[in-house]
């Protein structure tokens, strides 16, 4: 519902298309991000050691399930890009959140590889639809206040993603330690029930925001060539970051880490994700170029390498801190760049295109990392390789210049 707010410069009241309770709307969108991003994509990394041990998988097989998830993400991203001009972002978000919840519950019902592949694929497909549309919706909040707008975008990805990892990290390792590897279906049930609890506020939030109407100006052709450096950097992010979140628990298990240490590291990771928006807010507000993404990728690279370079609890906790303060700010950096450099009616299409690039690149990461871990008999090698890819992406993103707007 539209509201009325003060113009930040003049102090005069102006009419706005923004909802009357924007922070509550943002919370609903963040809960959707929690379900479709953290639960659907990253909680698997916590249950991977138990599922791998119970089913006798290799690292390549374990990585394949997240590759399947990423393949679904590609399909969902392409569908979103095709539908974003014909269907409102709010409907795409609501549909994606509800169907992802169903996919999470189904994942814990059967152990066969074909069943796991099917529902990991479905979670990626439906999750991508909600992910891409949520960025376009959050970018509509606080349009007359650049600082609060930047904070809202950052909170969507940081708090939304961080909350899911805190909940997963606090419960799943201890659950599996208490009941053994055979308890992994209970882990998926916990995630599914929690997602159901988040649904009402998420669906309500989606109804409060509307995409530009059919009578709005048609989106201009996206200046893809002018954004190639940012596309390359974001592609490197997709290729490298997923390795850490897929295999961190496997690496810790390989190093004989206790369940309490695994839980502590993941909770630290999630808490840092929650506060990361406040760390990067000044950077987002200051830069209109690729510098924010470059800085974020450099930090993710360091966080990915530290568990191997500095083995032990201290290295793991510092790694989780640096990685957590940075990783989910990458989509925020891209959304912020789009908001600064493209007109409103192009935001949905641009975010969808970046999501496709991200989805394609991340498809390679988990399986390739698992294959490399099998060949070297240590998943630590894969973490170092991912760190190198991320560092290269930081260099590419740093060359992205602001776009010229009419």
C-alpha positions, 0 to 999 in steps of 0.5 A: 500500500502506498504511503507518505514520507518526508523528502530527505532534503526539503522535509516536505511530505511526498506521496510514495508508492512504498508500503506503509510498513517498509521494515516489516515488508523487508523482514518478510522478504528476508525470510524468503531469502532465508528459505530459498537461499540459506535453507535450500542451498547451504544447509546441505553443506552441514548435512553432507558429511552425514549423508556421505557417510550413510550412503557411501558417496564419493566427494564427486557424488556429494558435490553433484547434488549441489551441482544439480541444485545449481542446474535448477538455478540456471533454469529458474533464472532463465525462466525468471528473466523470461517472465519478469516482464509478464508476471509481477516480481511479487508473484514470482517471489511468492511462488518461489518461496512456497514451492521451495518449502515443499522441495525442502520437505520432500528432500528428507523423505527418501535417500535414493540418488535420483530422488535427492537429485530431483529435489535438489534440482527443484529447490534450485529452480524455485529458489532462483525465481524467488531470489531474483525477484526479491532483489528487484522488490527490495530495491523499491524500498526507500527510493527517496533515501539512498542510505536506507535503500542501500541498507535495505538491499544489504539487509535482504541478502545479509540478514536473510541469508545469515538467519538461515545459516545461524539456525542451521548451524546451531541445530544440525551438527548437534542433531547429527552428533546426538542421533548419528548419520542416519538422522539426516532426514530429521535435519531436512524436516527441521528445515522444512517445518521452519520454512513453513513457519516463515511462509505467512510473513513472506507471502504477505510482504510480496503482496505489499510491493508491485512491479512497474505496471504494464503502462510503465515505459518499456525497459531499455536494452541492457548495456551488457557490453558496458557491464562485462567486467561486473559480469566476469567478477560475479561469474567468478563469485558463483564459481568460487564461493559455493565450494566453501559452503558445500565442503567446509563441514566436510573439511572440518570432519576430515580434520577430526573437528568436533560437532561443537566446533562445527556448530560454533563455526557455522553460527559465527558464519551466520552471525557475521552474515547478519551484521554484514549489511552494516559493515558494507553499507557505507561502501554501497552508498559511496561507490557506483562502480565495481569497487564494492564487488571487488572488495567483497570478492577479495575478502571471500577469497581470503576466508576460503583459503584460511581453513587450509592455510591456518588449520585449527579452531582459530583459523576456522573462526577467523575464516568464518568471520571474514567469509560471513562478513562478505559472501552475501554482500556480492548480490547486494553489490550487484543490486546496488550497482544496478540501482545506481546505473539503470532505470527502475523499469530495467532493474528486474531484467538486469538482476535476472540476467546477473542471476543467470550468469551467477547460476551458470558459473556456480554449476561447475564449482561443487562437482569440480571441487569434489572431483579435485578433492577425490583426486588429491585425497583432500578437499582442502585443495579445492578450497585453495583453488576456489580462493584463487578463482575469487581473487581473479574475479576481484581483479576483474570487478575492480575495472568496472566503471559507472555507467552514463545515464540520461 
